[in-house]
Amino acid sequence: MSYHVSSLAVHAAADQLEQVKAAIEQMEGAEVPGTSEVGKLVVVIEGDSRNSLADRFEEIKQLPGVLAATLVFHQMDEQVELD
């Protein structure tokens, strides 16, 4: 089983920052640990496959009010299940 985590820098229209933040936080495995009043958000997404993170990244880029989203970091760890 694998575990993936990515961080994104998201730039939203400043007047839509709260709506963008709320929409991202409703996505499974996503959180917004930081924002700025000029419309910048730090977003962390996690899941069990690279494809699920890529799908979520695309969803974020398509949200109303999002001007740009950039992948900053991605890490994958293999998790071993113990009996």
PyMOL CGO cylinders between C-alpha atoms (Angstrom):
from pymol import cmd
from pymol.cgo import CYLINDER

trace = [
    CYLINDER, 0.00, 0.00, 0.00, 1.30, 3.47, -0.80, 0.3, 1, 1, 1, 1, 1, 1,
    CYLINDER, 1.30, 3.47, -0.80, 0.69, 6.88, 0.72, 0.3, 1, 1, 1, 1, 1, 1,
    CYLINDER, 0.69, 6.88, 0.72, 1.04, 10.08, -1.31, 0.3, 1, 1, 1, 1, 1, 1,
    CYLINDER, 1.04, 10.08, -1.31, 1.18, 13.67, -0.13, 0.3, 1, 1, 1, 1, 1, 1,
    CYLINDER, 1.18, 13.67, -0.13, 1.51, 16.83, -2.19, 0.3, 1, 1, 1, 1, 1, 1,
    CYLINDER, 1.51, 16.83, -2.19, 1.61, 20.52, -1.43, 0.3, 1, 1, 1, 1, 1, 1,
    CYLINDER, 1.61, 20.52, -1.43, 0.34, 23.19, -3.76, 0.3, 1, 1, 1, 1, 1, 1,
    CYLINDER, 0.34, 23.19, -3.76, 0.61, 26.93, -4.01, 0.3, 1, 1, 1, 1, 1, 1,
    CYLINDER, 0.61, 26.93, -4.01, -2.77, 28.25, -5.11, 0.3, 1, 1, 1, 1, 1, 1,
    CYLINDER, -2.77, 28.25, -5.11, -3.49, 31.81, -6.18, 0.3, 1, 1, 1, 1, 1, 1,
    CYLINDER, -3.49, 31.81, -6.18, -7.13, 32.84, -5.99, 0.3, 1, 1, 1, 1, 1, 1,
    CYLINDER, -7.13, 32.84, -5.99, -8.88, 36.10, -6.70, 0.3, 1, 1, 1, 1, 1, 1,
    CYLINDER, -8.88, 36.10, -6.70, -8.63, 37.97, -3.39, 0.3, 1, 1, 1, 1, 1, 1,
    CYLINDER, -8.63, 37.97, -3.39, -12.37, 38.62, -3.26, 0.3, 1, 1, 1, 1, 1, 1,
    CYLINDER, -12.37, 38.62, -3.26, -13.06, 34.87, -3.65, 0.3, 1, 1, 1, 1, 1, 1,
    CYLINDER, -13.06, 34.87, -3.65, -10.43, 33.57, -1.22, 0.3, 1, 1, 1, 1, 1, 1,
    CYLINDER, -10.43, 33.57, -1.22, -12.88, 32.31, 1.41, 0.3, 1, 1, 1, 1, 1, 1,
    CYLINDER, -12.88, 32.31, 1.41, -15.04, 30.50, -1.17, 0.3, 1, 1, 1, 1, 1, 1,
    CYLINDER, -15.04, 30.50, -1.17, -11.99, 28.82, -2.71, 0.3, 1, 1, 1, 1, 1, 1,
    CYLINDER, -11.99, 28.82, -2.71, -10.66, 27.83, 0.72, 0.3, 1, 1, 1, 1, 1, 1,
    CYLINDER, -10.66, 27.83, 0.72, -14.03, 26.36, 1.75, 0.3, 1, 1, 1, 1, 1, 1,
    CYLINDER, -14.03, 26.36, 1.75, -14.32, 24.38, -1.51, 0.3, 1, 1, 1, 1, 1, 1,
    CYLINDER, -14.32, 24.38, -1.51, -10.84, 22.91, -1.10, 0.3, 1, 1, 1, 1, 1, 1,
    CYLINDER, -10.84, 22.91, -1.10, -11.40, 21.98, 2.54, 0.3, 1, 1, 1, 1, 1, 1,
    CYLINDER, -11.40, 21.98, 2.54, -14.53, 20.04, 1.55, 0.3, 1, 1, 1, 1, 1, 1,
    CYLINDER, -14.53, 20.04, 1.55, -12.45, 17.78, -0.71, 0.3, 1, 1, 1, 1, 1, 1,
    CYLINDER, -12.45, 17.78, -0.71, -11.44, 14.45, 0.79, 0.3, 1, 1, 1, 1, 1, 1,
    CYLINDER, -11.44, 14.45, 0.79, -7.82, 14.47, 1.96, 0.3, 1, 1, 1, 1, 1, 1,
    CYLINDER, -7.82, 14.47, 1.96, -7.31, 18.21, 1.41, 0.3, 1, 1, 1, 1, 1, 1,
    CYLINDER, -7.31, 18.21, 1.41, -6.51, 20.97, 3.88, 0.3, 1, 1, 1, 1, 1, 1,
    CYLINDER, -6.51, 20.97, 3.88, -5.51, 24.61, 3.71, 0.3, 1, 1, 1, 1, 1, 1,
    CYLINDER, -5.51, 24.61, 3.71, -2.97, 25.30, 6.47, 0.3, 1, 1, 1, 1, 1, 1,
    CYLINDER, -2.97, 25.30, 6.47, -2.21, 28.84, 5.33, 0.3, 1, 1, 1, 1, 1, 1,
    CYLINDER, -2.21, 28.84, 5.33, -3.68, 31.80, 3.45, 0.3, 1, 1, 1, 1, 1, 1,
    CYLINDER, -3.68, 31.80, 3.45, -2.85, 35.41, 2.79, 0.3, 1, 1, 1, 1, 1, 1,
    CYLINDER, -2.85, 35.41, 2.79, -5.21, 38.31, 2.26, 0.3, 1, 1, 1, 1, 1, 1,
    CYLINDER, -5.21, 38.31, 2.26, -3.95, 38.80, -1.31, 0.3, 1, 1, 1, 1, 1, 1,
    CYLINDER, -3.95, 38.80, -1.31, -5.40, 35.42, -2.36, 0.3, 1, 1, 1, 1, 1, 1,
    CYLINDER, -5.40, 35.42, -2.36, -2.54, 32.97, -1.83, 0.3, 1, 1, 1, 1, 1, 1,
    CYLINDER, -2.54, 32.97, -1.83, -3.20, 29.59, -0.26, 0.3, 1, 1, 1, 1, 1, 1,
    CYLINDER, -3.20, 29.59, -0.26, -0.97, 26.74, 0.85, 0.3, 1, 1, 1, 1, 1, 1,
    CYLINDER, -0.97, 26.74, 0.85, -2.79, 23.47, 0.15, 0.3, 1, 1, 1, 1, 1, 1,
    CYLINDER, -2.79, 23.47, 0.15, -1.89, 19.95, 1.26, 0.3, 1, 1, 1, 1, 1, 1,
    CYLINDER, -1.89, 19.95, 1.26, -3.54, 16.95, -0.37, 0.3, 1, 1, 1, 1, 1, 1,
    CYLINDER, -3.54, 16.95, -0.37, -3.02, 13.31, 0.54, 0.3, 1, 1, 1, 1, 1, 1,
    CYLINDER, -3.02, 13.31, 0.54, -4.28, 9.98, -0.67, 0.3, 1, 1, 1, 1, 1, 1,
    CYLINDER, -4.28, 9.98, -0.67, -3.44, 6.42, -1.62, 0.3, 1, 1, 1, 1, 1, 1,
    CYLINDER, -3.44, 6.42, -1.62, -2.46, 6.98, -5.26, 0.3, 1, 1, 1, 1, 1, 1,
    CYLINDER, -2.46, 6.98, -5.26, -0.74, 9.49, -7.49, 0.3, 1, 1, 1, 1, 1, 1,
    CYLINDER, -0.74, 9.49, -7.49, -3.81, 9.46, -9.76, 0.3, 1, 1, 1, 1, 1, 1,
    CYLINDER, -3.81, 9.46, -9.76, -6.17, 10.47, -6.96, 0.3, 1, 1, 1, 1, 1, 1,
    CYLINDER, -6.17, 10.47, -6.96, -3.90, 13.42, -6.10, 0.3, 1, 1, 1, 1, 1, 1,
    CYLINDER, -3.90, 13.42, -6.10, -3.65, 14.40, -9.77, 0.3, 1, 1, 1, 1, 1, 1,
    CYLINDER, -3.65, 14.40, -9.77, -7.45, 14.34, -10.02, 0.3, 1, 1, 1, 1, 1, 1,
    CYLINDER, -7.45, 14.34, -10.02, -7.79, 16.53, -6.93, 0.3, 1, 1, 1, 1, 1, 1,
    CYLINDER, -7.79, 16.53, -6.93, -5.14, 18.92, -8.27, 0.3, 1, 1, 1, 1, 1, 1,
    CYLINDER, -5.14, 18.92, -8.27, -7.16, 19.27, -11.49, 0.3, 1, 1, 1, 1, 1, 1,
    CYLINDER, -7.16, 19.27, -11.49, -10.35, 19.88, -9.47, 0.3, 1, 1, 1, 1, 1, 1,
    CYLINDER, -10.35, 19.88, -9.47, -8.63, 22.66, -7.55, 0.3, 1, 1, 1, 1, 1, 1,
    CYLINDER, -8.63, 22.66, -7.55, -7.35, 24.30, -10.74, 0.3, 1, 1, 1, 1, 1, 1,
    CYLINDER, -7.35, 24.30, -10.74, -10.92, 24.33, -12.13, 0.3, 1, 1, 1, 1, 1, 1,
    CYLINDER, -10.92, 24.33, -12.13, -12.56, 25.93, -9.08, 0.3, 1, 1, 1, 1, 1, 1,
    CYLINDER, -12.56, 25.93, -9.08, -14.21, 29.31, -9.70, 0.3, 1, 1, 1, 1, 1, 1,
    CYLINDER, -14.21, 29.31, -9.70, -11.89, 32.03, -8.46, 0.3, 1, 1, 1, 1, 1, 1,
    CYLINDER, -11.89, 32.03, -8.46, -8.66, 30.04, -8.84, 0.3, 1, 1, 1, 1, 1, 1,
    CYLINDER, -8.66, 30.04, -8.84, -6.19, 31.95, -11.01, 0.3, 1, 1, 1, 1, 1, 1,
    CYLINDER, -6.19, 31.95, -11.01, -3.28, 29.47, -10.77, 0.3, 1, 1, 1, 1, 1, 1,
    CYLINDER, -3.28, 29.47, -10.77, -2.23, 26.32, -8.93, 0.3, 1, 1, 1, 1, 1, 1,
    CYLINDER, -2.23, 26.32, -8.93, 1.31, 25.01, -8.82, 0.3, 1, 1, 1, 1, 1, 1,
    CYLINDER, 1.31, 25.01, -8.82, 2.61, 21.70, -7.51, 0.3, 1, 1, 1, 1, 1, 1,
    CYLINDER, 2.61, 21.70, -7.51, 5.37, 22.46, -5.00, 0.3, 1, 1, 1, 1, 1, 1,
    CYLINDER, 5.37, 22.46, -5.00, 6.11, 19.05, -3.46, 0.3, 1, 1, 1, 1, 1, 1,
    CYLINDER, 6.11, 19.05, -3.46, 5.12, 15.40, -3.85, 0.3, 1, 1, 1, 1, 1, 1,
    CYLINDER, 5.12, 15.40, -3.85, 6.21, 12.43, -1.80, 0.3, 1, 1, 1, 1, 1, 1,
    CYLINDER, 6.21, 12.43, -1.80, 5.24, 8.78, -1.92, 0.3, 1, 1, 1, 1, 1, 1,
    CYLINDER, 5.24, 8.78, -1.92, 5.88, 6.27, 0.85, 0.3, 1, 1, 1, 1, 1, 1,
    CYLINDER, 5.88, 6.27, 0.85, 5.30, 2.55, 0.69, 0.3, 1, 1, 1, 1, 1, 1,
    CYLINDER, 5.30, 2.55, 0.69, 3.51, 1.31, 3.78, 0.3, 1, 1, 1, 1, 1, 1,
    CYLINDER, 3.51, 1.31, 3.78, 4.01, -2.24, 4.90, 0.3, 1, 1, 1, 1, 1, 1,
    CYLINDER, 4.01, -2.24, 4.90, 1.13, -3.94, 6.64, 0.3, 1, 1, 1, 1, 1, 1,
    CYLINDER, 1.13, -3.94, 6.64, 2.17, -6.05, 9.60, 0.3, 1, 1, 1, 1, 1, 1,
    CYLINDER, 2.17, -6.05, 9.60, 0.34, -9.23, 10.55, 0.3, 1, 1, 1, 1, 1, 1,
]
cmd.load_cgo(trace, "trace")
